[in-house]
Amino acid sequence: MTRTRRLWFWGFGLAVFASALRSPSLNLLLDRDEGEYSTLAWLWRSGAGLPYRDWLEQKPPLAIVMNMLAQTCFGGGVLGLRLFSMLWIVLTVLAIFFLVEAMGRRGRLGWRLRFRPFAGEATAGLAAFMAAIFLSTSRTQSLAANTETWQTLPLLGALSLLFVVDPKNLKGRHFFVAGCCIGLAALFKQTAFAAILILPFAAQDADGKLLKSLGWTLMGALAPWFITWGCFQVRGAGPDFLMCTLAYNRNYVLQGISGELKRLLGLALWCAPELWAVVGLAVLGWHHLGQERAPRRWLAAWLMAAAIAFAASGRFYPHYAVLLLPPLAVLAGLGLSGLFPGGLGGTLRPFSRIMRAVLLVAAMGGYAWADGGLWLRPGDADRTMHVYGLATFVNAPQAARRVQQFCPSSQNLFIWGDEAELYYLAQRRPATRFLFTYPFTGEAPVWPDGEREMRAGLWDARTGAAVLCKNLDQSNPFQKGLFTDLTGQYQVVQGVPGFVLGARKR
């Protein structure tokens, strides 16, 4: 079989495998962040307003654009987003396979894999196999279509441009295009900008061109942002875009630093059943690269960029760890390579192979233990509860249907709480610019004159319904005033678990 046919064979098999593992996500209900992006995409597409100018949003717009594409290509609802996300993950897994295969073929993974193509392809296949599994797990919430889901693929583009090529042959164009890839990743979430410094430094040989390389990379990274700013500027929203994504988001990040070590420990314990054996295999892979005297800077840079993105805000939500999963999966694949003759770190000693096999079985056992419920309980409510453990995500579709019954489509919806998915599911426009209550609860910076806007939205005659899905603090004067306005202007229609639904008094 020729190399081309072998690569097609591997690619097809990995695509089928990744799609199968992703299939439990197809009937997952929207989570909070997905609901936010879906709502903003729907509002943008329908001409109801622009993010940043008309609706408060602190993250860059590409996650919203991905939702717009899903809604355009696959229609409304949640399934279109899930299919689009599945396709993206399949492409990510294939990109990991071809990156590792190219690195092995060019000698970046040591002499064994360079001169043994079958071993190189098998090693790349193992790395992609591990990535397919751990990019579709529940405890890291990687089954969701969140910003980290979209970021990995453009970062793989930057890695390919800078590390597959021999360092002596790197030109300014390589750094510029790699910078464009980093800029695209940062248009999903700003933390990807950390790669501007890390990747060019790791890609250098000893020729003293670091500053020039950094300059080209920075220019490339700013190019997508400049184009995006121009698109908003044409609509009169350029300053709003910069203020929300840079100034306001910076303050949001700084607010999460307090208590970060406790949150980090909690997340580590939570993810341990899925990931501890993978980390063990990754350590083996790192060790064997060192034995082969193969360059490890590209993996160190990848891990460092992902770690900065993971820890930048100090909040340590589960999905923040998703960017760490691909480099860990690649290292785990390299660690498993020694299972077959000619693989990385291959040896005739049985203990070494037994240890790898035990870790592989433990990794698969951890996946089965943590994620078996996705397969044993296939209903959308059961799967959503398994991943998130929040009744509001499960009950949001029921609450949205009820809202549609007593709130005409021409009227707006007021929500006190953080369940932005309700706007999209009910197809009702928000009564204020705030899709979340974070600016009023200390979880995000205060928005200038935001309290007046919130009360005005509640009193607005165009607001036909109000939903309460977070408690109002009676010791807080603003929230106490909101409670008075709610009880005075709206009457309770129905309670759905996690939601109190109110219709405007006539």
Secondary structure, DSSP 8 states (H G I E B T S, - for coil): --HHHHHHHHHHHHHHHHHHHHGGGGG----HHHHHHHHHHHHHHTTS--BTTTB---S-THHHHHHHHHHHHH-SSSHHHHHHHHHHHHHHHHHHHHHHHHHHHTTTT-HHHHH-HHHHHHHHHHHHHHHHHHTS-TTTTTTS--HHHHHHHHHHHHHHHHHTS-GGG--HHHHHHHHHHHHHHHTT-GGGGGHHHHHHHHH--SSS-HHHHHHHHHHHHHHHHHHHHHHHHHTT-HHHHHIIIIIIHHHHHHTT-TTHHHHHHHHHHHHHHHHHHHHHHHHHHHHHHHHTT---HHHHHHHHHHHHHHHTTS---GGGGGGGHHHHHHHHHHHHGGGSTTSTT--S-HHHHHHHHHHHHHHHHHHHHHHHHHHH--SHHHHHHHHH--HHHHHHHHHHHHHHHHS-TTSEEEEESS-THHHHHHT--BSSS-SSSHHHHTSS---TTHHHHHHHHHH-TTEEEEEE-S---TTSHHHHHHHHHHHHHEEEEEEETTEEEEEE--
